[in-house]
Amino acid sequence: ELEVLIRKRLETGAFQTVEEVIEDALASQDAEAEWLTANMEAIDERISEGIVQLDRGEGIPGEVARARMQHRKKEWLADKKR
């Protein structure tokens, strides 16, 4: 499975070697871990706020929540590359 994923990345032309694919994947993981560490308190607060909202019946569909999070992540990653 990993070989298939790596081949897919190589076929995009964005990477020249397997090492580049792995380095990019590890850099992405490091960036994500750094963001989580830096934002842990805010994340905890938002989760608590969300639970209170759910208890009041103010939930949103899962698809909407996932789309919002993907959008936010995409923006964050774009900002990190600048």
N, C-alpha and C positions, 0 to 999 in steps of 0.2 A: 504494500500500500504506500509506503514511504517513497519507494522508487517511482511509482506512478505520479505521485504529487510533485516530486522533484523534476521528473521529465516534463510535466505540464508547465512548470515554471521556466524550464530551459527553453521549451518550445515557444514561449511568448517572445523570446529574444531579449528580454530584460536582463537576463543573466547569462554569463558566458561559461561558468563552471558550477559544479555541484557545491563547491566551497562558498561561492557567492550566494547561492540559494540558502544555504545553511546559515551563513553570516547574517543575511537579511532577516531570516526567521528569528534568530536569536536576538538581534537588535530590536525587532518588533516586540518580542517577549519582554526584553529588558525595559523598553519604553512603557509598555503596559504596566509592568510591575511598579515602575517608578511613579506612574500616574496614580495607581491604586494606593500606594503608600502615602503620597502627597495629599490625596483626597479622601482618605479613610474616614476622618471625622465628618466631613460633609456628606459622604455616602451614607454613613450611619444615621445622620440626621434626616436625610431624605427618605430613607427606608422607614424610619419611625413615623415621619409625616405621612407617608403613603399608607401605612397600616391604619393610622387614625382616619384617613380619608376613606379607606375601604370599609372601616367600621361604620362610617356615616353613609355608606352606600354610594360613594363618589368614584368608584372604580372606572377604568377605561379598558377597552378590549386589549387583549394581549398583543394582537398584531400592531395596534397603534403604538403601544409602549415600545415594542421591539423596533419599529420603524424610527421612532424618536431617538432611541439609544444608538441605533446604527448611524443616524444622521449626525448626532453629537460626536460619536467616535470618529467618523470620517472627517469632520471639521477639526477635531483635535489633532488627528494624525497629519492633516494638511498643514496645520500651524506648526507642528514639530519639525516638519521638513523645511520650513522657511528659514 
